[in-house]
Amino acid sequence: FDCVFIDSSTDFLNNTFDTMALKLKKSVDESMKTQSKIQKAYYKILQSQMNPHFLHNTISVISIMAKKIGDNKIPDICSKLNNLLIYTSDISEDHVTIGKEKENISSYLGLLKYRYEHRLEYFIDIDKELFDIQIPRMTLQPFVENSVKHGFFGLSGPLTIHVIGKHLDSGWEIIIKDNGIGIDETELSKITEEINCYNNSKTWLDDDPQFKVKGLGILNTFMRLKILFEDRFEFEIKNRIDGGTEIRIHVKK
């Protein structure tokens, strides 16, 4: 009886030890994998910092050379491009002020003006009371970029983009509109339907696999604004009666 008891105790201890050893090995393996992922993440961050640094230096060289030969356009182009690079490569903060967003799209549209010349016109009119309001970085550029990307097709005259920011009694709003050909009605219905799904669901951030961030365009920007401002946020996208597209961002007090 004593031998059986000892054997059973030994087997129990051996099994317990084996289990603990397996758990320890699994824990070590997971820790090593995590450490490896952290190292790779740091490497990518350091690498991403090198690329803008190299580009900034190159742009500075081009600007200096242009000034020496008396060209005024190229230094301005370099300055605007450098502003865009600094803005897009800065990952230190998720949110920026509307004033900073205004500066960014001014640089972006200023560069495009050099490319399209008389074919592109733009007006940015944002109330100064909005300048210190925090919004997600790169909120306005995707909408402006879509206007430029799709607006020229079938347009005989210049493409005109208006960015308007107003302080309201109810809060504030930003409108981005153009005189382009507008959005295809099928695509517009699809976008509107997905936006309504996000608005009507309370759990899409937690447990619904169908709600995925899609690209860096309209839906991505909508979702970031929705996360930040929650129920205070209203969004509208539509084709204008007299042609073109209109985006309306409204945030209540």
Buried (B, 14 or more C-beta within 10 A) or exposed (E): EEEEEEEEEEEEEEEEEEEEEEEEEEEEEEEEEEEEEEEEEEEEEEEEEEEBEEBBEEBBEBBEEBEEEEEEEBBBBBBBBBBBBEBBBEEEEEEBBBBBBBBBBBBBBBBBBEEBEEEBBBEBEBBEEBBEBEBBBBBBBBBBBBBBEBBBEEBEEBBBBBBBBBEEEEBBBBBBBBBBBBBEEEEBEEBBEBBEEBBEEEEBEEEEEEBEEEEEBBBBBBBBBBEBBEEEBBBEBBBEEEBBBBBBBBBEE
